[in-house]
């Protein structure tokens, strides 16, 4: 039987979130997602006839199953249900370790079966079209502020396609990332883990052009009008650098110029393109896992459809009895 605890559900959730931040380096968005999921779970437990007695501290496996069933009736997809169950499992694992529970009521519950989702991917030709559309606005005849915006977008596109960075990693790159002789990026990813990602010549050139225009603009304005010099992509906002939403809006705008639909393109789609094109051209799945910063190879395996297609092509083109 679960041991009674004086803390409230909200207090237990707050302790769990503190642990995620302190021990796992969870970011603000991750913490907010866990907080929403667990608050919804606690609210469900306290919404029935036995509300005075059912809390996260004494809920049973049946209560957890009841909650997942309620989510299903609310139209939650299998992936969303799996995420909620994962959050609840981790929460109860924490409560057990801290002595707030004598068991983990979510441990024996199987998650919903999920079909493999194939990520949206742009072709190499489509990526080239995006880059060409962004560069078109860097015409020397255009005003300097317009050229700077175009150079920044070109730099963002070249970097994400060359490195596969998460958008949160990309927009928060320090200005030191654009050092003239830099051949690798040191990226701080999820959980504060660092990894090295190589830069290609196109990305280095785009950074050099963008940094040159940024310095030119800064020299032409007063000190008070200069954005935070700490970041590669600075802004006057609270974060000190451009936001993911700003990048996404600019990306969708240039996509229309390149003849692509807005729903086809996002920063994450370009990350998918990086991984898929590498695998298609012969990269090892483990290498791609390292470059993407995936903690588990199972996350990278969403790209196995690319490997399957490549293997079929190799057999077709190279086998002596192939169709070729």
N, C-alpha and C positions, 0 to 999 in steps of 0.2 A: 504494500500500500504506500502511496506517495506520502512523504513527510510534510506536514503543514508548514507553511512559511508565512511570516508576517508581511513580507513585501507584497505590493499590489502587482497586478499583471503588468501595468505600465512600468513599474519599477524594475521588474524582472527583464522586460524587453529592453529597457534602458541599459541595464547591466550587460546584457548580451551585445548590444550595439557598441558599448564602450570597449568590450573585449575585441570585437571585430576591428575597430579602429586602431586600438593599441597593439594588438598582437598580430593581426593579419594585414594591417595597413589599408583597410577598406576605404575607398574614396567616398565622397559626399553622395554621389548618385547611388552607389551600392548600398550605403547605409539608409538612404531614403527609401529604397525599394524594400529592404528588409523591414524597416519600420512600418511601412504601409501594409505589407503582407501579414505581419504578425499582429498588428493592431486589428486588422480585419478578422483574423482568426480568434483573437480574444473577444472581440465584439460578438462574434457568432456564439461562442461558448456562453456568454452572459445574456443572450437574448431569449433563452427558453424559459420554461416554467420553473426550472431548477436553478435560475440565474444566481440566486444567492449562494449556491454551493459549488457551481462549476466554474473553475478558473483554470488557467494554464498549469497551475501547480497540482491539481487533482484530476484533470481530464484523463479519460481512458482512451484506449485504442479505438473503441467504438465512437467516441466523441470526435476523434480526428477523422475517422471514415465518414461520419455524418457531415462534417464540414466540407470535405472533398466532394461528397454527393451534392451538397447545396451549391457548390461552385459549378458543378456540372449542369445543374438546373438553371444557373444564371448564364449559361452559354460559354463558359470558359473552354478554350481549346486545350488539347492534350499537353501542349508545351507549357501553357500557363499553369495547368494543374501540377505538372511535374516540378515547376519552379516553386510553387507554393509548398508542396510537400517537402522539397529539399530544404527550404527555409525553416519549416517546422521541425524537421529532423535535426538540423544543426542547432536549433534553439534548445530542443530537449536534450541533446548531447551535452550542451553547455550546462543546463540546469542539473543534469545528473552529475557531471564532473564537479560542480560547485556545491553539491549536497542539498539542492533544493528539490530534487526528485530521487526516488529510489529505483526508477526505471525510465525507459524511453518509450512512450506509448506509440511513437511513430516508426520505430525501428523495423517492425515486421510488416509494415504496409507496403505493398508493391505499387510502384508508380504506374501511370497509364501508359499503354503502348503508343509509341510515337513513330509515325512514318518518317523516313529520311527526307528532310527538306533540302532540295538542291538550291544553293544560293544563286541569286541573279548575277549574271556576269556579262560584262561588255566585251565585245571582240576587240582585237588589237586595232583594227581599222577605226572602230568607234572611239577608242581612247585617243588615237592619233587625231581624230576629228575634234575632240574636246580640246586637246592641247593647241591645235591650230587656231581654233576659235578664240581661245584665251589670248594667244600671242598676237592675234590680229589687232588688238586694242593697244599694243605697245608701239604703234607707229610713232616715230619721232616727231611727226607733225602735230600730234595730239597734245593737249595741255599736260603739264607734269603730273598733277594729281590723278588724271585719268590713266596715264602710263604707269604710275605707281600701283594703282589698284589692279591693273591688268598684270603687272609683273608679280604682284603678291599672289593673285589667283593662279598664275602660271606656275609659280614656285610651289604653292600648296599642291597643285595637281601633279607636278613632276615628283614631288617628295612622296606623296601617298602611293603613287603608282610604282615608284622605284623601291620603296621600303615596306609597304604594307602596314604602315603605322595605323593604330586606332586613331580616330579623329581627336580624342581627348589627349593623346600623346603628341599628335601633330601640332595642334594649336598652342600647346604649352612648351614648345621647344625653346630653349634659351638662345640668346643671340650668339653665344659661343658655338652653336651648331653650324654657323655659317663661316667659320674660320677658313681662310683661303686654302690651306693645305689639308683640310679635314677629308679623310677617306672613309671614315666610319662615323655613325651617329651613336652616342650613348643615350639610350632611351630608358626612361623610368616608367615602367608599365604598371599593371595591376599589382596591388599588394606591395608597392614600392620596389619591386624587383627590377634590376637593371639588365639590359641586354645590349649587345653590339649589333648594329645593322649597317651593312656596307652601302655606300653611295655610288651611283653611276655618274658618268660624265654629264648627262643631261640634267640631272638634279643639281649637281655642283654648279653648273653654268647658270641655271635658273636662279639659284640662291645668290650667286655673285651679281647678276643683273639686278635682282630685286634689292639687295643690300646697297648697291651703288645708288639706285634711285632714292632709297629711303634716306641715306646720308645726305643726298642733294636736297631733299625736301626739308630735312631737319636743319640744315645750314641756312635755309631761307626763311625760317620762322623763329619767333622768340622762344625763350626757355619755357615759358608758361604754356606754349602751344605744342610742346613736344610730348608725345606719348611715352609711356614707361620704357626706358632703354634696356630693361632686363630681358625682354622677350624678343624672339625673332619676328613674331607677328603681333606687334603691340597695338593697343587701343586705349581709349580713355575710360573704358568700362571698369567695373569693380574688380574683375579678375586681372586686369592689366594687359590682357591679350584678347584677340578676337574670340568670339564664341563659336561653338559648333554650329549653332543656328545660323550665324552670319555666313559661315563658309558654305553651309548647305544651300542657303538662298542664292548666293553668287554662283554656285555650281549648277543649280537648276536653271538659272538665267542663261549661262553660257551653253548649257545643254540644248536649249531651244535654238540658239544660234547655230549649233552644230547639227541640227535636224533630229535631235533625240527628244523623246517625251520626258517630261519632268519626273514621272514615276519610275523611269528606267535608271535614273542616276541619283546617287547619294555618295557621301564619303565612304560609307561602308561597302558599297558596290565596287568602288575602286580598290578597296582592300581585297575584296574577293577576286577582282581581276588580276591583281598582283599574284595572288596565290595560285589561281587557276592557270595563268599563262606560264608561270614557272614550272608547274607540274606537267603541263602539256609539252614543254620543251625539255623534259627529262630530269627535273630536280627531284631529289629524294624527299619523301613525305616527312621524315624526321628533320631534315634541313628546313623545310617550310614551317614546320611546327616551331622550331627555334626562332626563325625570323619573325613569325607572327606573335610570338610571346605566349603561345598556348601552354598552360601548365600540364594538360593531359592530351595525349595523342588522339584520343577519341574525339576531341573538338575539331582537330584538323581533318579527321576522316570524313567530314561533310564533303570534301573535295575528291573522294575516291571515284566519283563518276568520271572525273577527268582522267584519272589513271586507267580506268576501265576502257575508255574510248581510245587512249593512247596505245594500250596493249593490243586492242583490236586492230588499230592501224598498223602497228608493227608486224603483227602476224600476216595481215593482208598484203603488206608491201614487201616483206622480207622472206616469208615462207616460200620455199620452192614450188609448192602446190597452191600458192595463194591466187587470188583472182586477178592480180596484176599481170 
